[in-house]
């Protein structure tokens, strides 16, 4: 997936509960995203998902 597309996808999650955009430095370009959600199999622990650009 092209870098611009991944960065745009990550920014769409900005402001959603449990969704975080990852940047290398404050004000820098988005290099990935992290989400924290309840695990459907067990409501206590959270499931953490992440996606980073290959070049980061």
Secondary structure by P-SEA (a helix, b strand, c coil): ccaaaaaaaaaaacccccbbbbbcccccccccbbbbbcccccccbbbbbbcccccc
